[in-house]
Amino acid sequence: MPAFVHVLTDGYADERVASTVTLIREGDLIAVVDPGMVAHRRLILDPLAELGLQPEQVTDVVFSHHHPDHTLNAALFPEARFHDHWAIYSGDEWVEREADGFELSPSVRLLRTPGHTAQDITTVAETDDGLVVATHLWWSADGPADDPLAEDGHALRRSRERVLALRPSLIIPGHGGSFVPVETAE
């Protein structure tokens, strides 16, 4: 069964900052990626409710990295397991595991994609429309081409190449609307 992906709110980074918050569903999995800063929590909760879901139903939350603009609203999901680059957190349990290749469900997995930070991960979902990635490897479709806040620009470029080699049909960036990747001549 393929995953269903829905952007709850598009992020931005200019005078103010908000993360792009994404819902991914497959079978028993109800995951939210990057429930970070937004102008108001209703921008996360209302679209979730429109899809017939309550915050308590969210089973998993994924942090692409640990900057507050991507994690601030995690407590909205009290029943969820939380995933980052090296562990799963649930209640008072901290279970270490390698993120790279970790499966949240048969069609949803995590990839280690350092660059913006050394701990970045990307969420990959196989959908009816192709592979969708939620990632902070890109801020938005409009750039910046080179992440001015990247801890490691070379690692970021390698991670982008790795993700593009998967031939995603859609990229959901950290701070903007979704976009279809364009092949570029190198």
Buried (B, 14 or more C-beta within 10 A) or exposed (E): EBBBBEBBBBBBBEEEBBBBBBBBBBEEBBBBBBBBBBEEEEBBBEBBEEEEBEBEEBBBBBBBBEBEBBBBBBEBBEBBBBBBBBBBBBEEEEEEEEBEEBEBBEBBBBBBBBBBBEBBBBBBBBBEEBBBBBBBBBBBBEEEEEBEEBBBEEBBBBBBEBBBEBEBEBBBBBBBBBBEBEEEEE
